[in-house]
Amino acid sequence: MSSAKKIAVVTGAYGGIGQAIAIRLAADGHTVIATDLNKPEDTVTQIIEAGGEAVAYELDVTKAADWDR
């Protein structure tokens, strides 16, 4: 296994499949950047409480201006 840090950007991380993917990636050792139209704080809280690393961003991935914030 490489010692390089793995970072995953997960869209739709507020709930459902996106949330499940974010939680699984964190459990597998990735730092998760959780994004959604609704700030995915609950997802990030679950990841951190389980010992993972994550940050939440409220943004619309279809809008370039949101990525520039």
C-alpha positions as CSV (number, residue, x, y, z in Angstrom):
1,M,0.0,0.0,0.0
2,S,1.3,3.4,-0.9
3,S,1.8,6.0,1.9
4,A,0.3,8.7,-0.4
5,K,-2.7,10.5,1.0
6,K,-5.9,9.6,-0.8
7,I,-8.5,12.4,-1.3
8,A,-12.0,11.7,-2.6
9,V,-14.5,14.4,-3.7
10,V,-18.0,13.0,-3.3
11,T,-21.0,14.8,-4.8
12,G,-24.5,14.3,-3.4
13,A,-23.0,13.5,0.0
14,Y,-26.0,14.9,1.9
15,G,-27.8,11.6,1.9
16,G,-28.6,8.3,0.1
17,I,-26.0,6.7,-2.2
18,G,-23.7,9.8,-2.0
19,Q,-23.6,9.7,1.8
20,A,-23.0,5.9,1.8
21,I,-20.1,6.3,-0.7
22,A,-18.5,9.1,1.4
23,I,-18.7,7.1,4.6
24,R,-17.2,4.0,2.9
25,L,-14.4,5.9,1.3
26,A,-13.5,7.5,4.6
27,A,-13.6,4.0,6.3
28,D,-11.2,2.9,3.6
29,G,-8.7,5.6,4.6
30,H,-9.6,8.5,2.2
31,T,-10.0,12.1,3.2
32,V,-13.4,13.0,2.0
33,I,-14.5,16.3,0.5
34,A,-18.3,16.0,0.8
35,T,-20.3,18.2,-1.4
36,D,-24.1,18.7,-2.0
37,L,-26.7,21.4,-2.6
38,N,-27.4,21.1,1.1
39,K,-24.3,21.3,3.3
40,P,-23.6,17.6,4.2
41,E,-22.6,18.3,7.8
42,D,-24.3,15.1,9.1
43,T,-22.2,13.0,6.7
44,V,-19.0,14.7,7.8
45,T,-19.9,14.3,11.5
46,Q,-20.5,10.6,11.0
47,I,-17.1,10.2,9.3
48,I,-15.2,12.2,12.0
49,E,-16.9,10.3,14.8
50,A,-15.8,7.1,13.2
51,G,-12.2,8.3,13.2
52,G,-12.0,9.5,9.5
53,E,-11.2,12.9,8.0
54,A,-13.8,14.9,6.0
55,V,-14.9,18.5,5.2
56,A,-18.3,19.6,3.9
57,Y,-19.0,22.1,1.2
58,E,-22.4,23.4,0.1
59,L,-22.2,23.8,-3.7
60,D,-23.8,23.0,-7.0
61,V,-21.2,21.0,-8.9
62,T,-22.8,22.1,-12.2
63,K,-21.9,25.7,-11.6
64,A,-18.3,26.7,-12.2
65,A,-18.7,29.7,-9.9
66,D,-19.4,27.5,-6.9
67,W,-16.1,25.7,-7.4
68,D,-14.2,29.0,-7.3
69,R,-15.4,29.9,-3.8
